[in-house]
């Protein structure tokens, strides 16, 4: 028996050596290949300067703490069976920071779909690059996913804790029904986060950059909004496509679709982020809050057709009573109170929407031109209720014709 066991042990050892030699030879001959991949996204990529905390954790990070972030998995449900398995395997193993993760049955296009789905579905996966990864292939079939980590395990542990703590603080101030909660989350994000065009820093393309770092590009805004809405129990996902503003400038962009009271709407928190009309003031907009396909299509490419947006009930201007089919003296009190509410809420401006371009033109004349110029009387009446005094003889104003929108920017005294 001992001799037989020894013989089997020798045979097993010989097999192991043969497999190892074959694997080494295969790698040298190019049978097993490591392929770097760069994924085009809305926000670009580049190296990031890190600023980890000085203290060291006692343990490495485990799986992300339980939250509702990433529960909708909109892009996961569009994958094939093999792609879904790869998605699940990668997602479940990434928290342990492996060098490689085994996958099977995928070509490069399928792996690209899986990676994009993970990046758009899962806002907590910010420890890896959203634009670069490598694959190991054998006979033209991908057998391994090699993530490119942009954070160490220690950095990720701390940043993940900070992100979830910040998100829960947002949620604590998001009370009411789905519309009210969505509005509260949107307003907190757009007031706290500063838009940046610096997409060379990968953190600007993450929910962490938007919520904790308070600076993000469109991808970061949309991931933060996705995370907040999902944690609140509101279905949402990220949409990408080209977007062009009234001046004709634009390019690749990311925003959200959100399901409010059973209906889907477009929500672009990036384009609602503060615009600077005065050197000392930042103004929050709601122009792109819960738009239909028809309303957003002049500026945003409609690349996603799975959930058509046809409702208008949860549009900001409809819900807040700021949509006018006419504007006259009978509306002065309503506009004055909306002016007070908007400025005291921290928006810094008043936005009025009109049913058509002709009504908007008449509203513009009523507010700003002789003989009426009613806006100045409204400012005088509002001054005593405002949290700060405004100039009653001078204002900034603008219009968005594609949305039939007038903006009033009071000037601080």
C-alpha positions, 0 to 999 in steps of 0.5 A: 500500500505504501509503495502504491501511495508513493507511486500515485504521489509521484504521478500527481506531482508529474501532472502538476509540473506538466500543467505548470510548464504548459501554462508557462509555455502558453503564456510565452507563446501568446496563447494566454494573453493579458489585454488592457482595455480602455472604456469610453465614458462620459467623463474621461479618465486620468491618474488621480492624486490621493490623500489617504488618512494617516491612521491605519485600519485594523482590518481590511474592508469587507463587502460594502455595508448593506444599503439600497444603492445598486438595487435596481440594476437596470443595465444588469437586466439587459445582459445575457445569461453568461454576462449576468453571471460575470457581473455577479461574480465580479461584483461579489469578489471586488470588495476583497481586492483580488488581482483577477476574477475568473469569468467565462463565455465572454468575448471583448464586446460582452466583457465591455457590456458587463463592465459598463453595467457595473459602472452605471448600476453600482455607485459603490464600486468606486475603488476601481477605474471606471474607464480602464481594466485588463482581461486574460484571454485563452484562444480568443475567449476571456477567462479573467477580469483584471480590475485596475484599482484606483484606491488601496483597501485602506483608502476604500474602507474609509471613503466608503464609510464617509460616502454612506454616512453622508448619504444617510445624512442627506436621506434624513432630510428627505421627508414626504412622498416620492416627489418631495423626497426626490426634490429634497435630495436633488436640492441638497446635492445641487447646492452642496456640489460644485460642477467641474469640467476637470474630468482628468481626476477620476474622483470627479466621476464618482458618487464619492466626489459629488457627495463627500468631495462636493465637486463632480462632473456629470457622471459623478452627479448622476451616480450620486443621484442614483445612489440617493434615490435608490437608498430612498426606495425610488427606482432610478438609473443613469442615462447617457447620450449627447446633450447640447445647450442653447448656445450650441455647446455640448457633447457626451453627457450623463443624467438620470431617469427616476420613477415617481408615483409610477411614472418615469421622468428625466432628471438632470442634476448637473444642468440644474447645478448652480450657475454664477450670474453674479460673482458672489452668488450661486443659483440653483435651477429646477429647469431639468427636474422631471421632464418628459421625453418631449420636453428634454429632447431639444437638448438631450439625445434620447438614447434610452427607450425602455421606459418612455417619459410621457407624464408631467404631473411630477414636473417641478413647475407643475407640482409647485404651481409655477406653470402659467397659461397667463400672467397678470395682476391676479397672479402677483401675490402667487409670484411674490410668495414663490419669490420669497419661498425660492430665495429663502430655500436657498435657490437664489432665483425665481423660475417661472414656466409658461404654457407656450412661447406667446404666453412667455413673451407676454409674461416677460413684458408684464414683469420687466417692461413699461408700463407695468414692470411688476417685478419691482413691486413684487420685490418690494412686497417680498423684501420684508419676508426675505432672509436677506434684503434685495435691491428693488430697482435692479435685477438680473434676468434670463430666459430659456426659450426651449423650455419656455422658462423665465428666470429672475435673479434678485441682487443682494443689497 
